[in-house]
């Protein structure tokens, strides 16, 4: 089932790129950062407790870190324990030769949950993280309560390294957008440069316009946070791993309730990918956000949190947003 935005005559950019109540600098979450030692890696994560509330595990995209979700922490922590993981080789987590495939990254997520006694979490992944989250659901179907995919599903582009000409011929816009995004987030960026880009609507438009609907309307503080920790050492090895293994395989093994929460203008996750995922995962539904690109959690933070909460805790009172 697909549910689409209904704006009811409102300005289509109402709420776009807004700031959620209580949002603070990423520096203010430093006390919640911890390092978890698993059987194969040391993994950095942010762990924000909430009594006996359900746990949401947040998995970032390519060359990113937990900081891409930090603006959501105050809202989500009203109801949920937040476990925002820096996957091995990304953010604050050291490079690990055991985790250079999507399956390896998925196993590291389960290892972190084991180490912290986290049972049956909601696993939410953005972009590359959506592939990792899906592999968790495929390989460890009894370990998660539900799955949320955003900035995905990405099923066509995973064939790019193995079959570049065919992939470009079938999905030219997706390939072009991936190249544009990789050029922005795939390499380290000096913080002085990041601050200049984040603070300028014109430069945000130039840097992010290929994959974000309205970069000029985004919160500069959130954009600045996304530009920290870029150029992660595992970025290109993980992408190259698709030569030997398709992270989109075995989708029929996903049994848990699944939500696809995506932007209608997301070129990296074209409609054919969504249709294929929905056909193979009967437990999946789609919520499509109009006038939104590849970063729904940043472009539409209020709507994003509302949809996550509605899916993860149906029947609960709304969060204060």
QUILINDA-V847898 format. One record per run of one state. SS is the DSSP state (H for helix, E for strand, L for the rest). FROM is the first residue (numbers start at 0). TO is the last residue. Records with the same first field share a line. If there is no record, write none. Layout:
# QUILINDA-V847898
SS = FROM-TO, FROM-TO
This chain:
# QUILINDA-V847898
L = 0-0, 4-24, 37-40, 48-53, 59-64, 76-79, 85-100, 115-119, 126-126, 139-142, 150-155, 159-162, 170-170, 185-189, 198-199, 208-213, 217-218, 226-233, 243-249, 253-255, 263-269, 280-282, 289-294, 299-299, 312-320
E = 1-3, 32-36, 41-47, 54-58, 80-84, 120-125, 143-149, 256-262, 283-288
H = 25-31, 65-75, 101-114, 127-138, 156-158, 163-169, 171-184, 190-197, 200-207, 214-216, 219-225, 234-242, 250-252, 270-279, 295-298, 300-311
